[in-house]
Amino acid sequence: MKVQFIDFQGQYQTVKVKVNRRLQKVFERGDFILGKDEKDFEAEFSRYCKARYGVGVNSGTDALYLALGALDVGPGDEVILPTFTFIATALCVSYTGAKPVFVDIEEETYNLETKAVEAAITPRTKVILPVHIYGQPANMQDILSLAKTHGLKVVEDAAQAHGATYQGKKIGSLADAACFSFYPTKSLGAFGDGGMIVTNDSKIYAKALMLRDYGRVGRYEHKIKGHNSRLDTVQAVVLSEKLKHLDRWNKMRQGVAEQYRRQLRKVDGVIPPPVKNDRTHVYQTYAVRVANRDAVMAGMKKKNIDVLIHYPIPLHLQKAYEELGYQKGDFPVAEKVADEILSLPMFPHLTRSQVKYVCDSIKVLVNGKV
Ligand SMILES: *Cc1c(COP(=O)(O)O)cnc(C)c1O
């Protein structure tokens, strides 16, 4: 049996007819940049997140970069973020000229450790940037109360958490701004790149609108030095049709996760992802910890099962950030998790027999404790 890491076909077949019909209209109208469907999708997605405003941009990375820009983050400022994330979370900070300050994660959920955040706050700290890693929200209550105490802003990296909830509230409405990616492999994925900033703050909204469109206030009138970073109308059409199915697809992911959990929880040497009971996990990534990870990975590949590592090298040990002077051993939890974590195939239409084949294979390949 072959098990792909992600198979887009199930989702594509669901939206194909409607997407084709709407794309045809875009091609005939020719409103490719900031067209009607793009504006409509901003309203649809921000409403989905229970937030007031949405600003469509050309990637999740730019959503983060422009959200920080809208908060006037720049040289001399510090932004606190977890070391265990995709590098884009840190790059967006570097683009602004501010300094990324890495902190360790909790062993339980792989999200930002609140005590570590508190210890990293300095007079230069401007923003806390939690990542809802794999689709499970970070400890937002603690983070928001720390931010309030110290007068900081909070921007959520929600690139993996479309539709997840925290204490009954949708991700996207909790902090100053939340940033989403619509990269094809995300839970809500375009047919190319895309992203969105979602916010309840009219000032952030107004500045983000300018930043994504050359700092424009009129056609040839520019108030600030903005960028060219807009969500294409074509991608907005795809996303708008897919959004109608997102909750159902997230439920299907949760169903797949439950099958994995049942078959793996008693296997010695495998730790399925724990979920805290005041939040929902939407499993953009299904990552387990395994004892002899590299051997398991090689064995899975031989059995035609695609697996990946998210992420093998924490950011503080990346060459790109060597100037910050971090050392191996600085963030022991993140380093340990990076050595043990393994992402299994995950997409809404994964079948029962595929899940069973993956679990049976792990059982044979794994040995010993984590
Ligand atoms: C995917 C991702 C990003 C970047 O999004 P792009 O659309 O690829 O630019 C940022 N942060 C996290 C946690 C991601 O998973």
The ligand as an ORCA input file, in Angstrom:
! r2SCAN-3c Opt
* xyz 0 1
  C       3.539     27.789      6.748
  C       3.942     28.572      7.907
  C       4.344     29.916      7.801
  C       4.576     30.604      6.503
  O       3.492     30.632      5.627
  P       3.777     30.784      4.058
  O       2.412     30.979      3.490
  O       4.425     29.532      3.590
  O       4.638     31.980      3.870
  C       4.628     30.613      8.966
  N       4.554     30.021     10.159
  C       4.189     28.730     10.309
  C       4.102     28.147     11.682
  C       3.884     27.957      9.185
  O       3.547     26.673      9.349
*
